[in-house]
Amino acid sequence: MIRIVTDSSCDLPDDVIERHRIAIVPLTIRFGDEEFVDREQLSKDDFWRRLTEGTVLPETAAPSVGRFLEVFRRLSDEGADGVVVICISSKISATHQAAVLAAEQYVGGIPIRVVDSALVTAALGLVVIEAAELAATGVGIDAVEAIAHSAAEASNIYATLDTLEFLRRGGRIGGAQAFLGNLLNVKPIISFHDGAVEAAGRVRTRRKALAAVADHVAGLGDRIKSFGVIHSDPADLDEFLAAIRAVRDEEPLIARLGPVVGTHAGPGVAGVVYRLR
């Protein structure tokens, strides 16, 4: 069977990862002089506590080539016929580059394919799930790689942030730069384009921002093949979930942002991820 590898920016819940036998290569989070391996040494609860209660802003670092090689060897030992790695966008992280170098260096005898999702958080997660579901049917590596590419091209994020300050400080602001200089009483809405953050809209209040995200989901209608909700513990999460459920019968995957994305998005995020047909 072909096995799927992704990185810890996917924000998938542990039960989903276990159910689909997805292997995670973690990024590293630094708070000043302290360094933590995501999901292994730093939980989501610990990360958000440090971010909201502390004064030191975190930084993220891509996994080493060696971390990918360790996972490739382990999966080969477990009987994998091949591995497809699906990574966070190469425009915002060196993770994809590390995976490519590891694939080039690996001499374990099974094929390794690396896919740049051009996405992040649970939008990446949806692509990973779809690839894992196909892999579980026993198809070959070409088919799994192809579905990863096609799913990634048809997926996106649509979310409102409480502030752009974390994106600005982390250097990941991308196309949302257009918002800066005119943020007084404005709630930004972002999406992804060509692997980077893009300004998708702006409204005057938080409530209108949540409604805009729900309206976006409603407008996509039956074009949505799979979708989820992403969040970083906003006080109005229940209100947001109710608005999403009011426009779509399907129960969404719910993904709380972890340290990798949370470092750059900050608290108060509410949004959706989706894969179109």
Secondary structure, DSSP 8 states (H G I E B T S, - for coil): -EEEEEEGGG---HHHHHHTT-EEE--EEEETTEEEEBTTTB-HHHHHHHHHH-SS-EEEE---HHHHHHHHHHHHHTT-SEEEEEES-TTT-SHHHHHHHHHHH--SSS-EEEEE-S--HHHHHHHHHHHHHHHTTT--HHHHHHHHHHHHHTEEEEEE-S-SHHHHHHT--GGGGGGTT--TT-EEEEEEETTEEEEEEEESSHHHHHHHHHHHHHHHGGGEEEEEEEES--TTHHHHHHHHHHH--S--EEEE--HHHHHHH-TT-EEEEEEE-
